[in-house]
Amino acid sequence: MTTDAVLLLAPRINDTGLQLRTAAGRRGLRAHTATAWRAPAELLGAPVHVYGGPLFGDAVGGAFGLALLQPPDDWPARLPRELTGRPMSLTTLAEARRLRRPMFLKPPGDKLFPAKVYPDGSGLPGPDALDDDTPVLASEVVRFHREYRLFVLDGEVRTASRYAVDGDLNIAPLDEDPYRAEVAAFAADVLAASAGMLPSAVVVDVGPLDGGRWAVVEANTAWASGGYACAPDAVLDVVLRAGGPAAVLPAADRPYCRELPEVVH
């Protein structure tokens, strides 16, 4: 990374953004918090890395030539059942609207509609709100007893945190969690099975179901994910790779780049 690189943060900076700004300063990396949802003119031409939500990434990505890495929509559905703990499939919004039984439904990428258990497909957005071919990740209804966030770089967990117990926010560093060895063992299995299926910098959430069986929750973009009690310096390492200049992106990551819209001001 060049010494003139900049970490660009979204205007509505969250706790993780504040931690990343401090971590960047410790290593001599300049941090800049945007004042609007557009590319700051004073940074144009600089090697920029971004941390913020999808809307912010879309707003500034093209102007700075960013490669914003994101997991494939169908990644969980391609994993073996022993790692997902329930049947999962990638379908379309048109097909999901036809469901007539309870299912957990979510948009695999952006938050286009609430991710939750739907009694049937009738509660999903209609064709006047979202296109019929909008991807939907569908899974059988399960309950996670605990949930953990893993920041992954080059196939290895760089830092991790517990973030929920029985569906309620319950944050603790992994080092303070009594199940840390189980988290590490299951994460190793998931990442081994995911070789060649995920970008080099990504967030993966895992946890045990109510019956004790470990399962994947989901994968997320590192440049838009909360760090909870993860180590900020390690989170920063993952974020810098996940949301940095396309010119230095490893070739293996190119299939995982987010398609950026053309922004007109």
N, C-alpha and C positions, 0 to 999 in steps of 0.2 A: 504494500500500500504506500502511495506517495505521501510525502509530508504535508502536501496542500489539500489532502482529502478532507471532506466535510461530512458530518453526520447531520442530516436534515430531519427535523422533528415536526410533526403535524402541529397546527395551531392549538388545538385542544390537547395539550400534553397530559398524559396520564402518569401514574406513579412509576411505571416501568420506563417511560420516556425520561423522567427526571433522573432515575437511577442510571440510565444509559448515558445521559448528558454528563453526569459526574464521572462515570467510568471512562468515557471518551477523554475527558480532561486529564485524568490520571495518566493516560498514555500519550498525551500531546496531540490528540485528534480534536480538531475544531468542531464544535457543535453549534448549530443554528436552528432556532425555533421559528418556523414560518409564522407570519402574521396574517396570512390569507391562504385560501385554498388554490394556490397557483404557485408556479415555480418562481422563487425569488430571483429577480433580475441580477442582483449582485453576485449570485453564485453561478450564473451561466458560464460554462467553460471549465468549471472546477470538477474534479472527480467527486461525485456526490454518492452517498449511501443514505438510504431512507428508512425511517421508522415511523409508522402511522397506519391508519386503517386503509382498506381498499380504495375508498373514495380519494384519499390523499395520494396514494400510490398512482392511481389513474390520472390524477390532476397534474402531477409533476414528472411522472416516469418518462414520457416521451421527450420532454424538453431537456432532460439530463441524460438521455440515452441509457436508461436503467434496464437491467434484467431483473424482474421481480419473480422470484422462484415460488411456485406453489405446487402442492401435491396433486397428483391426478385425481379427477373426480371419482374414478372407479377403484382407487387403491384399496379401500377396506373390502369391497366386494370381491376383489381378486385374491385376498388372503385365504388360507385354509381355515375351515370352520373351527379347528382347535385354537386358533388365535383370535377369532372374532366372538366366539361364544354364542353366536346366534346367526340365523340366515340373514344375509345382506345382499342387496342388489341395487344397481344403478338403473333408473328408469327415467321416464319423462313425466312432466307435469300432467300431460294429457292422460297418460296411463294411470298415474297416481290418483287422479280425480275419480277414477272408476272403482277404487278400492271400497269394499263394503265391510271391512273389519278393522279393528284397531291396529295401527302400525306407527312406529316412530319414523317421522319423515323430516328431512332437512335438505336445504340447498347445500351441495357439497362445497361450494366456494363462498361467494358473497351471501350476505344475510338478506336474501330477497323475500323471504317469508319466515315466520317463526319456526325454529326447530323444536319439535315437541311430539308427544303422542297424539295422533288424530283418531277420533272414534271411527272415522271413515274418510274418504277422499273429498267429501262434499265441502269441507271447511277450507280447502286450499284456494288460493287466488284463482279467479276465473281467467279466461282467455283475453278479456278486456284489460287485465292487469299485467299478466305475464304470458309470454309465448308458450304455446303447447309443447315445444321441444326443449323447454327449460329443464336442465338435469335435476333429478331428485334422487337422493340416497334414501332407500327404504330398508328398514330392519325390523325384525320381530321385537316386541317390547320386552326389555330386560331392566333390571335395577342394579346399578353399580353401588357397592357398599362404600368404596373409597375411589378417588380419582387422582391421578398424578400427571404432571406435565413434564415432558422430556424435551430439552433443546438438543438437537442432534446435528453434528457436523461430521461429514465424511464417514457416516455409518457408526459413529460412536456418540454416546450420551455425554455431553459436556457438562450439563448441570440439570438438576431435577428438583421438583417441589410437589408436595401434596397440596391439593387445592380444594378438595371437597370430601365430606364424609356424610353418607346417607343423603346425598343431594343438596346438602347445605355447605356454604363456603366455610372451609376449615383449612387454613393455610399453615404450612410448616416446612422448613427445609428438609430435604430427604434425609440428611444426616441425623435428624432428630426423630425420624419416623421408625417405629419398631419393625416395620415390614420392608425396610430398605433393601435387604438382600433379595427378597422376593421380587421387588420392583426391578432390580438390576438383572436378575435371571430372566424374567419374562421379557424385558426390553431387549436383551440380547437375542432371544428367540425371534421376536418380531422383526428386528433389524436384519437378522440373517435371512429371514424369509422374504424381506423387502429389497434385497440387493437388486439394483437395476430398476426398481419400481418407484423410487422416491428421489427428489433432488438432494444434493449434497448437504444442504442446509434446510432444516425443516423442524417443525414441532410435532411430536406424537404424544397423544394422551392415552393412558392405559389405566386399568384398575381391576380389582376383583369384583365379581358379581355377588349377589346376596348369598349364593350357595358356596362361595369360595373360589370358584373357577376364575382364573385371570382372563381378561379379554381386552381387545383394543377398543377405545372409545372413538377416536377420530384422529385425523392429521390436520394441521393448520399451517398457515404461512408464518414463518418466523418473524418477518418484518412487520407483522400486524398483531402479534400475540402478546398477551400479558405475561410477565415473568413470575408473578406470585412471589415465592420465597427463593427463587433460583438465584445463583450467584451472578450479579450484574456483569462482571467482566466476561464470564463465559457466555452469557446471553448476548453480549455485544459481539463477540467473535462470530456467533451464528448469524446475527442480524446483518453484520457487514457483508457476509457472503450472500445471504438471501436477498438483499436489496441493494446491490451495487452496480457499478458500470458494466454494461454488456460487453464492452471491449476486452475485459479481463475475465469473462465468464468461462469456466472450464467447458470444453465441448460436450461432455457428458450431461451437463445441466441444460443445454439448449432446448430439449423437448419439454422442459418444465417451466418455461418462461410464460408469465401471464401476458395475454394479448391486451395491449394498451390501446385505449381509444384515442382518436385524434381530438385534441383539445383546442377549441376556438375561443379566444378571449375578445 
